[in-house]
Amino acid sequence: MGAVVVIVVVVLAIALASGSDESTTPAPRATTTPATRQGETPGPETERDDLVSFRLDDRSQAGITDIWLVWTIKNSSGEKSDYSWEWEAVDAGGTRLENGSQLETEVRPGQTAKGEYPTTLKSVKGIKLNITSFDRTASY
């Protein structure tokens, strides 16, 4: 029983120290890089910047709704990393229509990973994606 308590305490300590970003931010829409000053090395300022693109892709046709989440992650760290993030889709009135979490694992330094996931959304019109939580951890 004592070993279980120690494991739970260690897991909680790691989770609290992981530095995850719990603020809600709009999902990135484009793959543009901000301008850099002369002599600076371009690169993300935070781990959240590794989520280069996160958007809705409307593949609906012939009256059949088919809307997917599509993302691109680029690992800017010096180690193999796992990424997890939570998101929400809200309408123009602020009503949450859908939410979920995504995972991208074992992304090597400098590597780009792309993913997609189906949604139950009926339309993309007026829908805004927000990132409600984002975390990058070392992959072992």
Secondary structure, 3 states (H helix, E strand, C coil): CHHHHHHHHHHHHHHHHCCCECCCEECCCCCCCCCCCCCCCCCCCCHHHHEEEEEEEECCECCECCEEEEEEEECCCCCCEEEEEEEEEECCCCCEEEEEEEEEEEECCCCEEEEEEECCCCCCCCCEEEEEEEEEEECC
